[in-house]
Amino acid sequence: MSVEFVNLTRGLLCGRDVESGRYLRIQSTWCEQKRWGDIVLTASPDLLFHAAQGHACVVHDRSEKDRVTRAQWQGLSWLRYACSVAWYGKAEPEFSRGGHRVDDYWLACWRALPDRTRTYLGWYRRWSVGVGVFIKPCECRELSKAAS
């Protein structure tokens, strides 16, 4: 099962009619500022619950340029990693937009998180079904006619 989320505000420009009413806000500037704890604490509880349930969570977002947004390539990578470590004690390899492995970096970021942040994320472990964390960006690349 796939569950779709819209990253506010530019995710609304994906041109997809996402009627689920599921929204989140991963701020690209927070990724640039390396505010990883804030990204975890402000992640949509709906997203975290569905991810724990093993659902594929697709996050819609748009960049001014024809590429994946920072919130998608960096923010979602971080959330996948943090959820995997919190729920399963390990994570699948993660790669940056340039194809470089970022596992060591994410591990250092995980270890630097305050205990309350790791506890918050670990709270969703009780709903984990043990199949992995599937949080991914949408594949929308063209603005719809209505949005352009």
C-alpha positions as CSV (number, residue, x, y, z in Angstrom):
1,M,0.0,0.0,0.0
2,S,1.3,3.5,-0.9
3,V,0.4,6.5,1.2
4,E,0.9,9.9,-0.4
5,F,2.0,13.1,1.5
6,V,2.4,16.7,0.3
7,N,5.3,18.7,1.6
8,L,4.1,22.2,2.1
9,T,4.1,24.5,0.3
10,R,5.7,23.6,-3.1
11,G,4.5,20.0,-3.0
12,L,1.1,21.4,-4.0
13,L,2.7,22.2,-7.4
14,C,3.4,18.6,-8.3
15,G,0.3,18.5,-10.4
16,R,-1.0,15.4,-8.7
17,D,-4.5,15.5,-7.2
18,V,-3.5,14.2,-3.7
19,E,-6.8,14.0,-1.9
20,S,-5.5,12.1,1.1
21,G,-5.3,15.3,3.2
22,R,-1.9,14.1,4.4
23,Y,0.6,16.9,4.7
24,L,4.0,17.5,6.2
25,R,6.6,20.2,6.3
26,I,10.3,19.2,5.9
27,Q,12.1,22.5,5.5
28,S,15.0,22.6,3.1
29,T,16.6,25.4,5.1
30,W,16.6,23.1,8.2
31,C,18.5,20.5,6.1
32,E,21.0,23.2,5.1
33,Q,21.4,24.2,8.7
34,K,21.7,20.5,9.8
35,R,18.8,20.8,12.2
36,W,18.2,17.0,12.1
37,G,16.5,16.8,15.5
38,D,14.0,19.5,14.5
39,I,13.2,17.5,11.3
40,V,12.5,14.4,13.4
41,L,10.4,16.3,15.9
42,T,8.3,18.0,13.3
43,A,7.8,15.1,11.0
44,S,4.2,14.2,10.5
45,P,3.0,11.7,13.1
46,D,0.9,10.3,10.3
47,L,4.0,9.7,8.1
48,L,5.9,8.1,11.0
49,F,2.9,5.8,11.8
50,H,2.4,4.7,8.2
51,A,6.2,4.2,7.7
52,A,6.3,2.0,10.9
53,Q,3.4,0.0,9.4
54,G,5.6,-0.8,6.4
55,H,3.6,1.3,3.9
56,A,5.5,3.1,1.1
57,C,5.2,6.8,2.0
58,V,5.6,9.0,-1.1
59,V,6.3,12.6,-0.4
60,H,5.4,15.1,-3.1
61,D,7.5,18.2,-3.4
62,R,8.7,20.6,-6.2
63,S,11.8,22.6,-6.8
64,E,12.1,25.8,-8.8
65,K,14.6,23.7,-10.9
66,D,13.9,20.4,-12.6
67,R,15.4,18.3,-9.8
68,V,14.6,16.6,-6.5
69,T,14.3,19.1,-3.7
70,R,16.8,19.2,-0.7
71,A,13.9,18.2,1.5
72,Q,13.5,15.0,-0.6
73,W,17.1,13.9,-1.2
74,Q,18.4,14.9,2.2
75,G,15.5,15.2,4.6
76,L,13.8,12.0,3.5
77,S,17.2,10.2,3.6
78,W,17.7,11.3,7.2
79,L,14.2,10.3,8.2
80,R,14.6,6.8,6.6
81,Y,17.9,6.4,8.4
82,A,16.7,7.7,11.8
83,C,13.5,5.6,11.7
84,S,15.4,2.5,10.7
85,V,17.9,2.9,13.6
86,A,15.1,3.7,16.1
87,W,12.9,0.8,15.1
88,Y,15.3,-1.9,13.9
89,G,18.7,-0.9,15.4
90,K,20.2,-0.6,11.9
91,A,19.7,1.1,8.6
92,E,20.0,0.3,4.9
93,P,22.8,2.2,3.0
94,E,21.9,5.8,2.3
95,F,23.3,7.9,-0.5
96,S,23.4,11.6,-1.2
97,R,22.2,13.2,-4.4
98,G,25.7,12.9,-5.8
99,G,25.8,9.1,-5.1
100,H,28.1,9.3,-2.1
101,R,27.3,7.1,0.9
102,V,26.2,9.1,3.9
103,D,25.7,6.3,6.5
104,D,28.7,7.4,8.7
105,Y,27.4,11.0,8.7
106,W,23.9,9.9,9.6
107,L,25.2,7.7,12.3
108,A,27.1,10.7,13.8
109,C,24.0,12.8,13.6
110,W,21.9,10.0,15.2
111,R,24.3,9.8,18.1
112,A,24.3,13.6,18.6
113,L,20.5,13.7,18.9
114,P,19.1,14.5,22.4
115,D,17.7,11.4,24.2
116,R,14.2,12.9,24.1
117,T,14.3,13.1,20.3
118,R,15.4,9.4,19.9
119,T,12.7,8.5,22.5
120,Y,10.1,10.3,20.5
121,L,11.0,8.4,17.3
122,G,11.3,5.2,19.2
123,W,7.8,5.5,20.4
124,Y,6.5,4.4,16.9
125,R,8.5,1.2,17.2
126,R,5.5,-0.5,18.8
127,W,3.7,-0.3,15.4
128,S,6.6,-1.4,13.4
129,V,5.9,-4.6,11.4
130,G,9.6,-5.3,10.7
131,V,9.7,-4.9,6.9
132,G,11.8,-1.8,6.6
133,V,11.2,1.9,6.1
134,F,9.9,3.0,2.8
135,I,9.8,6.8,2.6
136,K,10.6,8.1,-0.8
137,P,10.2,11.2,-3.0
138,C,7.6,11.4,-5.7
139,E,8.6,11.2,-9.3
140,C,6.7,14.3,-10.4
141,R,8.9,16.4,-12.6
142,E,6.6,18.6,-14.7
143,L,4.2,21.2,-13.4
144,S,0.6,20.5,-14.3
145,K,-1.2,22.9,-16.6
146,A,-3.3,24.1,-13.7
147,A,-0.3,24.9,-11.6
148,S,1.8,26.7,-14.3
